[in-house]
């Protein structure tokens, strides 16, 4: 999870806070998917992600 969070957020684990498995990826700072969405690019995720607990407030297609 620290490596995946680093790729998505463009920061080191000390900056984004995901230093071990089981830690939820933070909503802020914005990651590459939100930056791309702000410029009209649709992104998705599939496969082995393991980004943390399932967020009950997740709604596909919504970018906060």
Secondary structure, DSSP 8 states (H G I E B T S, - for coil): -HHHHHHHHSS-HHHH---STT----S-S--HHHHHHHTT------SS---SS--TT--TT---
